[in-house]
Amino acid sequence: MAVLLGIDTGGTYTDAVLLDEERGVLAYSKALTTRYDLTVGINEALGATIRQCKLEKPGEDIQLVSLSTTLATNAIVEGQGSPICLILIGYSPDALEQAGLGRIMLNDPLVFVPGGHNQDGEETEPLNRGLVRSAIEEYSPRVAAFAVSGYFSVRNPEHENSVRRIIQKNCGLPVTCGSELTSNLHAARRAVTAALNARLIPLLTRLIRAVEEILKRQNIQAPLMVVKGDGTLVSSRFAMAHPIETILSGPAASIVGSVFLTGEEDACVVDMGGTTTDIALLRGGKPVLNREGATVGKWQTMVETVQVYTYGLGGDSEVSFSHEKAMFLGPRRAVPLSLLAHDFPEIERELKRQKDRAAAGALDGKFLVCQRPLPGNGSEFTALQRSILERVSSCPVALDRLYSTAESEFLLEVEIERLTNLGLVGYGAFTPTDASHALGYQDSWSLAAALLGAEIMARLYTRVRQNGEVATLDFCRRVIQQVVLQAGRAVVSATITDTHGFSLEGLDFVQNIFVDPTFFPEKQGSSPLGVQLTYNRPLIGLGAPVRTYFPELARGIRATLNIPEHAEIANAIGAVAGSIMQTVRVRVSPQEAGALFRVHGPKGVRDFSDLEEAVAFARGQAGEHAKELAKRAGACSVFVDIDRRDHKVIACGHEIFLECEITAVAAGRPYMAVEPNK
């Protein structure tokens, strides 16, 4: 049987796994994700996995490679991407006030072109092709791609398709049309989605080309697939044209991996990594989808993805104390002190220096860490920024030393924040990973640094609480309890939101009364109200930290816990366990008081005098287009399923036909290296 290679770039770790369809996992490896250049971590994880594997000829035996990546999600959150030109057909200027459309373009060119259609798919004004050509001539030399969105283009994409042909003929730059990404009517959000997609094309193209080069060096000739945000796969070529569809790729891969590893049909999947905890619900063996479109950073997109609830809690969440004298974890990720000292022995000496001081300092146990080299010659940075980067370039620097030499603590703090936002520096601090080392649950890195950090933090915690001394290991146990509490809150909150549409986020007093006591009964005190929750679905735990924290979490909510073998690499397994699926929706609407029936298809509109004739045509067009998309996405042996849904209302005792929606879903498995590339 075929050997499959899965690669996942998570927020903290990049995983690679070799999976045999009969024998299961053959080898896997983890490397730290290098966000400044994802290929560094990919190359390290892939190389280590290949070396572990016992395949005689891995380059020949590997039949398929699949990648799930954080690139699109991170780029949108961080406002990265290439310059684009957005052409809006038939939009009025006040559309810029909707969905953040004006903000998303920043200083990029935006062109309003007369044209467009109405909701019936009829042309409201001829397309001004001359203005389109002028825009291409003016802006193509200074943009990397074009985005095109026509008003009501989902009812008739004729003008969008015309503009695409003009751009391709005159400059050959990549073009994204809004109607090819979504069938949703919201024009401004569709334009935002098209703009984001166009901006991401060069970024994802560079990553895919680099991964292809890594595979080539390993003599791996297998097709490269990419995981979409709904957990299905597309070919790398398809992904380069539709990068926006890879947002939430990583969480989607984890969910697919959970089904592969456990076989559970209805469950709550909780994936805890180093940075975040992602929660999703399974129904009928499939993830619940967010059909309204995923929100990433500041932008509400129209991309259907798995419905994921993400919380800033992970094994590497920084341990902090609030003004209310309470401990909390995250949302900021920090490099664990145990890992920092493992890589830089000087860290242990700095921690000992801080521990031996008579009084605890607020900056004790905190370090500034270089995340990536200084770009270029550094001329675009201020003198203070360059000074900070130079100081941390060879070894992390204790924050108390950095601030003690600063002329202005305020300016130093501002500049550190700017460098952090650019991804150039990060923090090292005490995390749950360190507490796990101190308690003997983990032994990967420096135990001495973990214990020193725990002693420092216990002293700070004692000072903050002003309520008796807290012993070092007792403090570590409280950190573990806090992980359980915050993860439990997240599971309950996500489940209530998903099933009842009501969010507990921000309602701390509600969680204090109804959620916290189920994990720690002592919190009920003398309250006349006793609380105990029971979770009626299996809880699937994924990610490296779950074996430490989740047994206690499951006991708290009386849940059946399933931590499968290889839970720590479920994301990489899910990257190759998925199939290819493409969905096309075609609508049939009545015209002229029901005398005609109009088909709104991907190639334009067509009228019929009979409803069933119109539906038959719509079914054929939807099925053919879905099958064509699935093949373009890399599928073989494509199977098409077509569903019809009529929308009607009763008025004055009469049934009125509003619309017929035809949904075609084309699915198939990816081509393998041994199969002909059709």
DACOR-V545040 format. One record per residue. N is the residue number from 1. RES is the residue in one letter. SS is DSSP state (h for helix, s for strand, l for the rest). PHI is phi in degrees with one decimal (* if undefined). BURIAL is 1 if it has 16 or more other C-alpha atoms within 10 Angstrom, else 0. Layout:
N&RES&SS&PHI&BURIAL  N&RES&SS&PHI&BURIAL
This chain:
1&M&l&*&0  2&A&l&-75.7&0  3&V&s&-102.1&1  4&L&s&-115.2&1  5&L&s&-112.3&1  6&G&s&-110.0&1  7&I&s&-130.6&1  8&D&s&-131.6&1  9&T&s&-102.5&1  10&G&l&-88.5&1  11&G&l&-66.2&1  12&T&l&-114.0&1  13&Y&s&-121.0&1  14&T&s&-106.0&1  15&D&s&-111.9&1  16&A&s&-132.0&1  17&V&s&-140.4&1  18&L&s&-105.0&1  19&L&s&-122.2&1  20&D&s&-97.0&1  21&E&l&-63.3&0  22&E&l&-103.1&0  23&R&l&-92.0&0  24&G&s&84.1&0  25&V&s&-71.4&1  26&L&s&-93.9&1  27&A&s&-164.9&1  28&Y&s&-154.4&1  29&S&s&-154.2&1  30&K&s&-122.5&1  31&A&s&-140.8&1  32&L&s&-63.8&1  33&T&l&-68.6&1  34&T&l&-101.3&1  35&R&l&-65.0&1  36&Y&l&-69.8&0  37&D&l&-158.6&0  38&L&h&-59.2&1  39&T&h&-68.1&1  40&V&h&-63.7&1  41&G&h&-66.8&1  42&I&h&-62.2&1  43&N&h&-62.6&1  44&E&h&-67.5&1  45&A&h&-65.9&1  46&L&h&-64.9&1  47&G&h&-60.5&1  48&A&h&-65.9&1  49&T&h&-67.8&1  50&I&h&-62.1&1  51&R&h&-66.7&0  52&Q&h&-71.0&0  53&C&l&-70.7&0  54&K&l&-97.8&0  55&L&l&-64.5&0  56&E&l&-69.7&0  57&K&l&-134.3&0  58&P&h&-58.1&1  59&G&h&-61.9&1  60&E&h&-91.6&0  61&D&h&-74.2&1  62&I&s&-75.1&1  63&Q&s&-101.0&1  64&L&s&-154.2&1  65&V&s&-123.8&1  66&S&s&-137.1&1  67&L&s&-123.6&1  68&S&s&-109.4&1  69&T&l&-138.1&1  70&T&l&-85.4&1  71&L&h&-56.7&1  72&A&h&-63.7&1  73&T&h&-61.1&1  74&N&h&-63.9&1  75&A&h&-63.2&1  76&I&h&-68.5&1  77&V&h&-59.9&0  78&E&l&-91.3&0  79&G&l&70.0&0  80&Q&l&-90.2&0  81&G&l&141.0&1  82&S&l&-92.9&1  83&P&l&-67.4&1  84&I&s&-134.9&1  85&C&s&-118.2&1  86&L&s&-104.1&1  87&I&s&-107.0&1  88&L&s&-106.3&1  89&I&s&-102.6&1  90&G&l&79.1&1  91&Y&l&-84.5&1  92&S&l&-94.7&0  93&P&h&-57.2&0  94&D&h&-70.9&0  95&A&h&-64.4&1  96&L&h&-65.5&1  97&E&h&-84.8&0  98&Q&l&-102.9&0  99&A&l&57.5&1  100&G&l&74.4&1  101&L&h&-60.7&1  102&G&h&-67.1&1  103&R&h&-68.5&0  104&I&h&-70.0&1  105&M&l&-83.3&1  106&L&l&49.6&0  107&N&l&-102.2&0  108&D&l&-75.4&0  109&P&l&-68.8&1  110&L&s&-131.3&1  111&V&s&-123.4&0  112&F&s&-92.9&1  113&V&s&-118.1&1  114&P&l&-59.1&1  115&G&l&145.3&1  116&G&l&100.0&1  117&H&s&-133.4&1  118&N&l&-99.2&0  119&Q&l&-67.5&0  120&D&l&-89.4&1  121&G&l&84.0&1  122&E&l&-91.6&0  123&E&s&-64.7&1  124&T&l&-90.9&0  125&E&l&-162.9&0  126&P&l&-61.2&0  127&L&l&-70.4&1  128&N&l&-84.8&0  129&R&h&-67.6&1  130&G&h&-63.4&0  131&L&h&-67.0&0  132&V&h&-62.8&1  133&R&h&-63.7&0  134&S&h&-64.4&0  135&A&h&-63.8&1  136&I&h&-64.1&1  137&E&h&-62.8&0  138&E&h&-77.0&0  139&Y&h&-104.0&1  140&S&h&-58.7&1  141&P&h&-67.1&0  142&R&h&-124.3&0  143&V&l&-127.3&1  144&A&l&-99.5&1  145&A&s&-163.8&1  146&F&s&-117.3&1  147&A&s&-119.9&1  148&V&s&-131.0&1  149&S&s&-139.1&1  150&G&s&-102.6&1  151&Y&l&-64.7&1  152&F&l&58.1&1  153&S&l&-67.1&1  154&V&l&-71.1&1  155&R&l&-89.5&1  156&N&l&-161.9&1  157&P&l&-87.5&1  158&E&h&-55.9&1  159&H&h&-69.6&1  160&E&h&-58.6&1  161&N&h&-63.7&1  162&S&h&-65.4&0  163&V&h&-65.4&1  164&R&h&-58.2&1  165&R&h&-63.5&0  166&I&h&-64.5&0  167&I&h&-63.8&1  168&Q&h&-61.4&0  169&K&h&-73.4&0  170&N&h&-93.3&0  171&C&l&-141.0&0  172&G&l&75.8&0  173&L&l&-73.7&1  174&P&s&-59.1&1  175&V&s&-128.3&1  176&T&s&-116.4&1  177&C&s&-105.6&1  178&G&h&-59.5&1  179&S&h&-70.2&1  180&E&h&-82.8&1  181&L&l&-99.5&1  182&T&l&-157.9&1  183&S&l&-106.1&1  184&N&l&-72.9&1  185&L&l&-80.2&0  186&H&l&-64.5&0  187&A&h&-64.8&1  188&A&h&-66.7&1  189&R&h&-66.6&1  190&R&h&-65.7&1  191&A&h&-66.5&1  192&V&h&-61.0&1  193&T&h&-62.7&1  194&A&h&-64.1&1  195&A&h&-65.3&1  196&L&h&-61.0&1  197&N&h&-61.1&1  198&A&h&-61.3&1  199&R&h&-67.5&1  200&L&h&-85.9&1  201&I&h&-54.3&1  202&P&h&-63.2&1  203&L&h&-64.0&1  204&L&h&-69.2&1  205&T&h&-60.9&1  206&R&h&-63.5&0  207&L&h&-63.2&1  208&I&h&-63.8&1  209&R&h&-61.6&0  210&A&h&-68.0&1  211&V&h&-65.0&1  212&E&h&-60.3&1  213&E&h&-68.2&0  214&I&h&-60.8&1  215&L&h&-64.2&1  216&K&h&-62.5&0  217&R&h&-65.4&0  218&Q&l&-90.5&0  219&N&l&62.2&0  220&I&l&-95.7&1  221&Q&l&-103.1&1  222&A&l&-67.8&1  223&P&s&-59.6&1  224&L&s&-105.3&1  225&M&s&-109.8&1  226&V&s&-131.5&1  227&V&s&-82.4&1  228&K&l&-84.5&1  229&G&l&-69.3&1  230&D&l&-97.9&1  231&G&l&92.6&1  232&T&l&-88.5&1  233&L&s&-110.5&1  234&V&s&-139.6&1  235&S&s&-66.2&1  236&S&h&-61.2&1  237&R&h&-64.8&1  238&F&h&-64.1&1  239&A&h&-63.3&1  240&M&h&-64.8&1  241&A&h&-86.4&1  242&H&l&-129.1&1  243&P&h&-63.4&1  244&I&h&-60.5&1  245&E&h&-74.0&1  246&T&h&-94.8&1  247&I&l&-63.2&1  248&L&l&59.6&1  249&S&h&-58.8&1  250&G&h&-62.1&1  251&P&h&-58.8&1  252&A&h&-63.8&1  253&A&h&-62.7&1  254&S&h&-61.6&1  255&I&h&-67.0&1  256&V&h&-60.9&1  257&G&h&-62.4&1  258&S&h&-65.7&1  259&V&h&-66.6&1  260&F&h&-62.4&1  261&L&h&-80.8&1  262&T&h&-112.8&0  263&G&l&73.1&0  264&E&l&-67.5&1  265&E&l&-97.4&1  266&D&l&-126.6&1  267&A&s&-160.9&1  268&C&s&-107.5&1  269&V&s&-98.9&1  270&V&s&-121.8&1  271&D&s&-111.1&1  272&M&s&-104.3&1  273&G&l&-108.2&1  274&G&l&-79.1&1  275&T&l&-108.0&1  276&T&l&-133.1&1  277&T&s&-117.9&1  278&D&s&-107.8&1  279&I&s&-124.3&1  280&A&s&-144.3&1  281&L&s&-107.6&1  282&L&s&-100.6&1  283&R&s&-134.6&0  284&G&l&63.8&0  285&G&l&78.9&1  286&K&s&-127.8&1  287&P&s&-71.1&1  288&V&l&-67.6&1  289&L&s&-100.6&1  290&N&s&-93.6&1  291&R&l&-78.8&0  292&E&l&-78.9&0  293&G&l&106.5&1  294&A&l&-72.9&1  295&T&s&-99.0&1  296&V&s&-125.9&1  297&G&l&60.9&0  298&K&l&-88.8&0  299&W&s&-113.5&1  300&Q&s&-91.6&1  301&T&l&-93.0&1  302&M&l&-113.3&1  303&V&l&-94.5&1  304&E&l&-71.9&1  305&T&s&-134.4&1  306&V&s&-61.5&1  307&Q&l&-79.9&1  308&V&l&-115.2&1  309&Y&s&-108.3&1  310&T&s&-109.6&1  311&Y&s&-126.5&1  312&G&l&-78.3&1  313&L&l&-141.0&1  314&G&l&-158.0&1  315&G&l&-62.3&1  316&D&l&-108.7&1  317&S&s&-69.9&1  318&E&s&-69.0&1  319&V&s&-85.4&1  320&S&s&-136.1&1  321&F&s&-127.1&0  322&S&l&-86.1&0  323&H&l&-66.6&0  324&E&l&-85.3&0  325&K&l&68.7&0  326&A&l&-106.3&0  327&M&s&-83.0&1  328&F&s&-145.9&1  329&L&s&-118.9&1  330&G&s&74.2&1  331&P&s&-77.0&1  332&R&s&-75.3&1  333&R&s&-85.8&1  334&A&l&-131.4&1  335&V&s&-72.3&1  336&P&s&-58.1&1  337&L&h&-59.9&1  338&S&h&-64.6&1  339&L&h&-72.8&1  340&L&h&-60.8&1  341&A&h&-72.1&1  342&H&h&-63.5&1  343&D&h&-87.0&0  344&F&l&-132.4&0  345&P&l&-57.2&0  346&E&h&-61.0&0  347&I&h&-61.2&1  348&E&h&-61.8&1  349&R&h&-65.7&0  350&E&h&-64.8&1  351&L&h&-64.5&1  352&K&h&-66.0&1  353&R&h&-59.5&0  354&Q&h&-68.8&1  355&K&h&-64.1&1  356&D&l&-79.6&0  357&R&l&-69.3&0  358&A&l&-67.2&0  359&A&l&-123.5&0  360&A&l&-74.7&1  361&G&l&-108.9&1  362&A&l&-62.8&0  363&L&l&-95.4&0  364&D&l&-62.2&1  365&G&l&77.3&1  366&K&l&-121.4&1  367&F&s&-134.5&1  368&L&s&-100.2&1  369&V&s&-122.1&1  370&C&s&-75.1&1  371&Q&l&-97.3&1  372&R&l&-157.9&1  373&P&l&-64.6&0  374&L&l&-63.2&0  375&P&l&-68.3&0  376&G&l&57.3&0  377&N&l&-94.6&0  378&G&l&75.8&0  379&S&l&-66.4&0  380&E&l&-82.4&0  381&F&l&-101.8&0  382&T&l&-73.6&0  383&A&h&-60.8&0  384&L&h&-67.2&0  385&Q&h&-62.9&1  386&R&h&-63.6&1  387&S&h&-62.9&0  388&I&h&-62.4&1  389&L&h&-63.7&1  390&E&h&-67.5&0  391&R&h&-67.6&0  392&V&h&-98.2&1  393&S&l&-64.0&1  394&S&l&-101.2&0  395&C&l&-159.9&1  396&P&l&-56.1&1  397&V&s&-117.4&1  398&A&s&-63.8&1  399&L&h&-63.2&1  400&D&h&-65.5&1  401&R&h&-70.3&0  402&L&h&-64.4&1  403&Y&h&-73.7&0  404&S&h&-67.7&0  405&T&l&-103.1&0  406&A&l&-81.2&0  407&E&l&-70.9&0  408&S&l&-138.1&0  409&E&h&-63.6&0  410&F&h&-63.7&0  411&L&h&-63.6&0  412&L&h&-61.8&1  413&E&h&-62.9&0  414&V&h&-62.8&0  415&E&h&-69.6&1  416&I&h&-63.5&1  417&E&h&-62.9&0  418&R&h&-64.2&0  419&L&h&-68.2&1  420&T&h&-66.5&1  421&N&h&-62.9&0  422&L&l&-82.4&0  423&G&l&77.2&0  424&L&l&-87.4&1  425&V&s&-132.0&1  426&G&s&-145.0&1  427&Y&s&-116.0&1  428&G&s&-110.7&1  429&A&s&-164.3&1  430&F&l&-74.7&1  431&T&s&-134.3&1  432&P&h&-57.5&1  433&T&h&-60.8&1  434&D&h&-66.9&1  435&A&h&-61.4&1  436&S&h&-65.3&1  437&H&h&-63.4&1  438&A&h&-62.6&1  439&L&l&-89.7&1  440&G&l&86.7&0  441&Y&l&-79.8&0  442&Q&l&-132.9&0  443&D&l&-144.0&0  444&S&l&-74.1&0  445&W&l&-128.0&1  446&S&l&-78.6&1  447&L&h&-68.0&1  448&A&h&-59.7&1  449&A&h&-66.2&1  450&A&h&-62.1&1  451&L&h&-68.4&1  452&L&h&-62.2&1  453&G&h&-61.5&1  454&A&h&-64.1&1  455&E&h&-65.9&1  456&I&h&-61.6&1  457&M&h&-68.9&1  458&A&h&-63.0&1  459&R&h&-67.6&1  460&L&h&-64.1&1  461&Y&h&-63.3&1  462&T&h&-61.5&1  463&R&h&-66.9&1  464&V&h&-67.8&1  465&R&h&-75.8&1  466&Q&l&53.5&0  467&N&l&-142.4&0  468&G&l&88.6&0  469&E&l&-70.8&0  470&V&l&-108.4&1  471&A&l&-68.6&0  472&T&h&-58.2&1  473&L&h&-71.0&1  474&D&h&-65.4&0  475&F&h&-61.3&1  476&C&h&-61.0&1  477&R&h&-65.0&1  478&R&h&-67.1&0  479&V&h&-62.9&1  480&I&h&-61.3&1  481&Q&h&-61.1&1  482&Q&h&-67.9&1  483&V&h&-60.9&1  484&V&h&-59.3&1  485&L&h&-63.7&1  486&Q&h&-68.5&1  487&A&h&-66.8&1  488&G&h&-63.9&1  489&R&h&-57.0&1  490&A&h&-64.1&1  491&V&h&-62.2&1  492&V&h&-64.6&1  493&S&h&-63.1&1  494&A&h&-63.2&1  495&T&h&-67.1&1  496&I&h&-64.2&0  497&T&h&-62.9&0  498&D&h&-69.7&1  499&T&h&-92.9&0  500&H&h&-122.0&0  501&G&l&69.8&0  502&F&l&-122.7&0  503&S&l&-100.3&0  504&L&l&-93.0&1  505&E&l&-59.1&0  506&G&l&85.2&0  507&L&l&-97.7&0  508&D&h&-60.6&0  509&F&h&-66.5&0  510&V&h&-67.3&0  511&Q&h&-66.8&1  512&N&h&-60.9&0  513&I&h&-85.0&1  514&F&h&-106.9&1  515&V&l&-113.2&1  516&D&h&-55.9&1  517&P&h&-63.3&1  518&T&h&-69.9&1  519&F&h&-92.4&1  520&F&l&-132.6&0  521&P&h&-54.8&0  522&E&h&-63.9&0  523&K&h&-71.1&0  524&Q&h&-72.4&1  525&G&l&51.2&0  526&S&l&-96.6&0  527&S&l&-61.7&0  528&P&l&-72.2&0  529&L&l&-106.1&0  530&G&l&-95.4&0  531&V&l&-125.9&0  532&Q&l&-148.5&0  533&L&l&-103.4&0  534&T&l&-128.8&0  535&Y&l&-93.3&1  536&N&l&-92.0&0  537&R&l&-128.6&1  538&P&s&-60.3&1  539&L&s&-106.4&1  540&I&s&-97.3&1  541&G&s&-100.2&1  542&L&s&-124.2&1  543&G&l&104.1&1  544&A&l&-60.4&1  545&P&l&-80.0&1  546&V&h&-66.8&1  547&R&h&-66.4&0  548&T&h&-78.0&1  549&Y&h&-106.9&1  550&F&h&-78.5&1  551&P&h&-56.4&1  552&E&h&-68.1&1  553&L&h&-61.6&1  554&A&h&-63.1&1  555&R&h&-61.6&0  556&G&h&-62.4&1  557&I&l&-109.3&1  558&R&l&53.7&1  559&A&l&-105.7&1  560&T&l&-79.5&1  561&L&s&-98.4&1  562&N&s&-124.0&1  563&I&l&-107.2&1  564&P&l&-73.8&0  565&E&l&-58.9&0  566&H&l&69.0&1  567&A&h&-59.2&1  568&E&h&-73.5&1  569&I&h&-126.6&1  570&A&h&-59.0&1  571&N&h&-64.4&1  572&A&h&-68.9&1  573&I&h&-65.4&1  574&G&h&-62.4&1  575&A&h&-61.8&1  576&V&h&-109.1&1  577&A&h&-87.7&1  578&G&l&-81.2&1  579&S&l&-119.3&1  580&I&s&-95.4&1  581&M&s&-147.9&1  582&Q&s&-127.6&1  583&T&s&-117.8&1  584&V&s&-128.7&1  585&R&s&-115.5&1  586&V&s&-124.7&1  587&R&s&-112.1&1  588&V&s&-120.7&1  589&S&s&-124.9&1  590&P&s&-74.2&1  591&Q&s&-129.3&0  592&E&h&52.0&0  593&A&h&57.3&0  594&G&h&89.5&0  595&A&l&-75.6&0  596&L&s&-130.2&1  597&F&s&-130.2&1  598&R&s&-101.9&1  599&V&s&-95.0&1  600&H&s&-100.4&1  601&G&s&-109.2&1  602&P&l&-67.9&1  603&K&l&-112.8&0  604&G&s&133.0&1  605&V&s&-113.0&1  606&R&s&-152.0&1  607&D&s&-102.8&1  608&F&s&-135.5&1  609&S&l&-87.1&0  610&D&l&-123.4&0  611&L&h&-61.6&1  612&E&h&-66.7&0  613&E&h&-65.4&0  614&A&h&-63.5&1  615&V&h&-64.6&1  616&A&h&-61.5&0  617&F&h&-66.0&1  618&A&h&-62.8&1  619&R&h&-61.7&1  620&G&h&-63.8&1  621&Q&h&-67.0&1  622&A&h&-64.3&1  623&G&h&-63.6&1  624&E&h&-64.6&1  625&H&h&-69.1&1  626&A&h&-63.4&1  627&K&h&-64.8&1  628&E&h&-62.3&0  629&L&h&-64.6&1  630&A&h&-62.6&1  631&K&h&-67.0&1  632&R&h&-63.8&1  633&A&l&-80.6&1  634&G&l&104.7&1  635&A&s&-91.4&1  636&C&s&-123.1&1  637&S&s&50.0&0  638&V&s&-74.5&1  639&F&s&-114.6&1  640&V&s&-114.6&1  641&D&s&-115.1&0  642&I&s&-121.2&1  643&D&s&-120.1&0  644&R&s&-115.5&1  645&R&s&-135.1&0  646&D&s&-91.6&0  647&H&s&-108.5&0  648&K&s&-134.6&0  649&V&s&-134.3&0  650&I&s&-104.7&0  651&A&s&-134.5&0  652&C&l&54.8&0  653&G&l&80.0&0  654&H&s&-115.6&0  655&E&s&-86.0&0  656&I&s&-114.9&0  657&F&s&-81.5&0  658&L&s&-99.0&0  659&E&s&-170.0&1  660&C&s&-119.1&1  661&E&s&-110.4&1  662&I&s&-104.5&1  663&T&s&-117.4&1  664&A&s&-109.2&1  665&V&s&-116.9&1  666&A&s&-104.9&1  667&A&s&-132.4&1  668&G&s&-172.9&1  669&R&s&-88.4&1  670&P&s&-69.7&1  671&Y&l&-65.0&1  672&M&l&-100.1&1  673&A&l&-63.5&1  674&V&l&-81.1&0  675&E&l&-95.0&0  676&P&l&-65.8&0  677&N&l&-85.6&0  678&K&l&-96.9&0
